[in-house]
């Protein structure tokens, strides 16, 4: 029979639809491999040689002609650092001018590169760029939160093929972050424990949803995963903010992220996905109740009317079976 599972981090109830559940192998039947991309595409703004005057560049690893990663201001930003922050209140109508920081992190010179097929050093360059840009923007006046995310594939919302991530710094704390903070503080007040650390301990004890372990990180599928093959990557060390990651941990995170994405790439035929680094707001850099993590959500199902209407998601894949399926996929 189906069951409702509760996620102590997000405070979401999720229906695990065991009667409708698909075997992990069944998801690949409806998935089509993405078309092969060229190494270089004429006119791609992210390919080497098309960088323009570089006035929009905020960071680079490598020299100008043989760069490894670049960060640039988004040409079509949702929020702009050139705006002046102003709040407007008119009765029940509240607004803020579109101030913020929006950057694109170009992950690799090759147009056809994907993290799943890179080597660890290349992925570590990406993680180091994330950290550098996070540290650079976190102390900007009026910035409250920094979100780093990646969209891979059209179903995940990507508009440009060239491998890239994005950073958006906002003058408000996003609801997803605020909700997790409220959940975590409530849990901590009741138990005296960080709920993230507690969840990690329980997952390591049961081991049924573990996907991959390294010295410093653990990848697992949450007990109440709201989407099939959703994976969370937790640092073993308690850290509230992504800015606390050290040099040894960047390499370890690069490895576990690459291998986890490689397992999804080979097991599910390179599915579209989103991943997000969830971190504490910049004004709360070190607290006992919050633990940053990276969330990966493959886009292999679509929410329907019940999910959108109720906020209760239906997962047709058992996290325990899905984790076991990915564990069996060998990736170097």
C-alpha positions in Angstrom: 0.0 0.0 0.0 1.0 3.6 -0.5 2.3 5.6 2.5 2.8 9.2 3.5 6.3 10.1 4.5 7.4 13.2 6.4 10.6 15.1 5.6 11.9 16.7 8.8 14.1 19.2 6.9 11.5 20.6 4.5 8.4 19.8 6.6 6.8 18.3 3.5 4.5 15.3 3.4 5.2 13.0 0.4 3.1 10.2 -1.0 5.3 7.2 -1.8 2.9 5.5 -4.3 4.0 1.9 -3.8 1.1 0.6 -5.8 2.0 2.7 -8.8 5.7 2.6 -8.1 8.0 2.0 -11.1 11.1 -0.2 -10.9 14.2 2.0 -11.4 14.8 0.4 -14.8 11.4 1.4 -16.0 12.2 5.1 -16.0 14.7 4.6 -18.8 12.1 3.2 -21.2 10.5 6.6 -21.8 13.8 8.6 -21.7 15.6 9.5 -24.9 19.3 10.3 -25.0 20.0 13.9 -25.7 21.6 14.7 -29.1 25.3 15.0 -29.3 26.7 18.5 -29.1 29.7 19.9 -31.0 33.0 20.8 -29.1 32.6 24.4 -30.3 29.5 26.2 -31.6 29.8 29.3 -33.7 28.0 32.2 -32.0 27.8 30.6 -28.6 28.6 33.4 -26.1 30.3 31.0 -23.7 32.7 29.3 -26.2 36.4 30.4 -26.3 36.9 33.3 -28.7 33.4 34.7 -28.2 34.0 36.4 -24.9 33.8 40.0 -26.3 35.5 42.8 -24.4 35.3 40.8 -21.1 34.0 43.9 -19.2 31.3 41.6 -17.7 33.8 39.1 -16.3 33.9 38.8 -12.5 36.3 35.8 -12.1 38.4 33.4 -14.1 40.6 30.3 -13.5 43.3 30.2 -16.1 44.7 32.9 -18.4 42.5 34.9 -20.8 43.1 32.7 -23.8 43.1 29.3 -22.1 40.7 29.7 -19.2 39.2 26.7 -17.3 36.2 28.4 -15.8 34.8 32.0 -16.0 32.1 33.9 -14.1 30.3 36.7 -15.9 27.4 39.0 -15.1 24.2 37.6 -16.6 23.4 39.5 -19.8 19.6 39.1 -19.1 19.5 39.2 -15.3 16.4 38.6 -13.2 18.0 41.0 -10.7 20.7 43.6 -11.3 23.6 45.0 -9.2 23.1 48.3 -11.0 19.7 48.8 -9.4 19.4 50.8 -6.2 17.5 49.0 -3.4 14.3 50.7 -2.5 11.3 49.3 -0.7 7.8 50.3 -1.6 4.7 49.7 0.6 1.2 50.6 -0.4 -1.3 49.0 1.9 -1.1 45.3 1.2 1.1 45.9 -1.9 4.8 45.4 -1.0 7.7 45.5 -3.5 11.4 46.0 -3.7 13.3 47.3 -6.7 15.0 44.6 -8.7 18.4 44.8 -6.9 20.6 41.8 -6.7 23.5 40.0 -8.3 23.1 37.6 -11.2 26.1 35.8 -12.6 26.7 32.9 -15.0 29.5 30.5 -14.2 30.8 29.0 -17.4 32.0 25.5 -16.3 34.3 24.5 -19.1 35.6 25.8 -22.5 34.1 22.9 -24.4 30.6 23.3 -25.6 29.8 19.6 -25.2 31.2 19.1 -21.7 29.1 17.6 -18.9 30.1 17.3 -15.3 29.3 13.6 -15.3 32.1 13.0 -17.9 34.7 15.5 -16.6 37.6 14.5 -14.4 37.8 15.4 -10.8 40.2 18.3 -11.3 37.8 20.0 -13.8 34.9 19.6 -11.4 37.0 21.0 -8.6 37.6 24.1 -10.7 33.8 24.5 -10.8 33.5 24.1 -7.0 36.4 26.5 -6.4 34.7 29.1 -8.7 31.4 28.6 -6.7 33.3 29.3 -3.5 35.2 32.3 -4.8 32.1 34.0 -6.1 30.1 33.1 -3.0 32.8 34.7 -0.8 33.0 37.7 -3.1 29.3 38.6 -3.1 28.2 37.6 0.4 29.3 40.9 2.0 27.7 43.1 -0.6 25.5 45.7 1.1 21.8 44.7 1.2 22.4 41.1 0.1 20.7 38.6 2.4 21.2 35.2 0.6 23.3 33.6 -2.1 21.9 30.8 -4.3 24.1 28.7 -6.6 22.3 26.4 -9.0 22.6 24.5 -12.2 19.9 23.7 -14.8 20.8 20.9 -17.1 18.5 20.2 -20.1 15.3 21.9 -21.4 13.0 20.2 -18.9 15.2 21.8 -16.2 14.9 25.2 -17.6 18.2 25.7 -19.4 18.2 28.1 -22.3 21.9 27.7 -23.5 23.6 24.4 -24.2 27.1 25.3 -23.1 27.7 23.9 -19.6 27.1 26.6 -17.0 25.7 27.3 -13.5 24.3 30.4 -12.1 24.6 32.5 -8.9 21.9 34.8 -7.8 22.3 37.0 -4.7 19.0 38.4 -3.3 18.0 41.2 -0.9 15.5 38.8 0.7 15.8 35.3 2.1 14.1 33.0 -0.4 11.1 31.1 1.0 12.7 27.7 0.5 15.6 28.8 2.7 13.4 30.5 5.3 11.2 27.5 5.6 14.1 25.2 6.2 15.5 27.6 8.8 12.2 27.6 10.7 12.0 23.9 10.5 15.6 23.5 11.7 15.2 25.9 14.6 12.0 24.2 15.8 13.7 20.8 15.7 16.8 22.1 17.4 14.7 23.8 20.2 12.8 20.5 20.8 15.7 18.1 20.6 19.0 20.1 21.0 20.2 18.5 17.8 20.8 19.7 14.3 18.2 18.0 12.1 20.6 17.7 9.2 23.3 16.0 11.3 20.6 13.7 12.9 19.3 12.8 9.4 22.8 12.0 8.2 23.5 9.8 11.2 20.2 7.9 10.6 21.0 7.4 6.9 24.5 6.1 7.6 23.0 3.8 10.2 20.3 2.3 8.0 22.4 2.5 4.8 19.4 1.6 2.6 19.3 5.0 0.9 23.0 5.7 0.6 24.2 6.3 -3.0 27.8 7.1 -2.4 30.2 7.9 0.4 33.6 9.7 0.5 35.8 10.8 3.4 34.1 14.1 3.8 30.6 13.8 2.1 27.7 11.5 1.8 25.2 11.2 -1.1 21.8 9.7 -0.3 18.2 9.7 -1.2 16.0 11.3 1.4 13.4 9.0 3.2 10.7 11.4 2.0 12.0 12.2 -1.5 9.4 14.3 -3.4 10.8 13.3 -6.8 12.3 10.1 -8.2 16.0 9.8 -7.9 16.4 13.0 -5.9 19.8 13.0 -4.2 21.1 15.1 -1.3 24.8 15.5 -0.8 25.7 16.4 2.9 29.1 17.3 4.2 30.0 15.1 7.2 31.4 18.1 9.0 28.7 20.4 10.4 28.9 23.7 8.4 26.1 26.2 8.3 27.3 28.0 5.2 28.9 26.9 2.0 31.5 29.6 2.5 33.1 27.4 5.2 34.2 24.7 2.8 37.9 24.3 2.9 40.5 23.3 0.2 40.4 19.6 1.1 36.6 19.5 1.0 36.4 21.2 -2.5 38.2 18.2 -4.0 36.1 15.7 -2.2 32.8 17.5 -3.1 34.0 17.6 -6.7 34.5 13.8 -6.7 31.2 12.8 -5.1 29.2 15.3 -7.3 30.8 14.0 -10.5 30.3 10.4 -9.7 26.7 10.9 -8.5 25.9 12.7 -11.7 27.7 10.1 -13.7 25.5 7.4 -12.1 22.4 9.4 -13.1 23.9 10.0 -16.6 24.6 6.3 -17.3 21.6 4.9 -15.3 19.0 7.3 -16.7 20.4 8.2 -20.1 21.7 11.7 -19.2 18.4 13.0 -17.7 17.6 16.7 -17.4 18.2 17.8 -13.8 18.5 20.8 -11.4 20.9 21.1 -8.5 21.1 23.7 -5.9 23.5 24.5 -3.0 21.3 25.3 0.0 23.1 27.5 2.5 22.3 29.7 5.5 21.6 33.4 4.9 24.8 35.5 4.8 24.1 37.2 8.1 23.9 33.9 9.9 27.2 32.3 8.9 27.7 29.9 11.8 24.8 28.3 13.7 24.2 25.0 15.4 20.8 24.2 13.8 21.5 24.5 10.0 23.8 22.4 7.7 24.4 23.4 4.1 23.9 20.7 1.4 23.6 20.2 -2.3 20.3 18.9 -3.7 20.0 17.2 -7.1 16.5 16.7 -8.7 16.3 14.8 -12.0 13.5 16.0 -14.1 12.0 12.7 -15.2 8.4 13.3 -14.0 6.1 16.3 -14.0 4.0 17.5 -11.0 0.3 17.2 -11.8 -2.9 18.8 -10.4 -2.9 17.1 -7.0 0.7 18.2 -6.3 0.2 21.7 -7.5 -3.1 22.1 -5.7 -2.1 20.5 -2.4 1.7 20.9 -2.1 1.9 17.2 -1.4 4.1 15.5 -4.0 3.6 11.9 -5.2 6.8 9.9 -5.8 6.4 6.8 -7.9 9.9 5.5 -7.2 10.9 4.0 -3.9 13.9 5.8 -2.6 15.4 2.6 -1.2 15.2 0.8 -4.6 16.4 3.9 -6.5 19.4 4.2 -4.3 20.2 0.5 -4.7 19.9 0.9 -8.5 22.4 3.8 -8.5 24.8 2.1 -6.1 25.2 -0.8 -8.7 26.3 1.6 -11.5 30.0 1.6 -11.5 31.7 4.9 -12.5 35.5 5.6 -12.2 
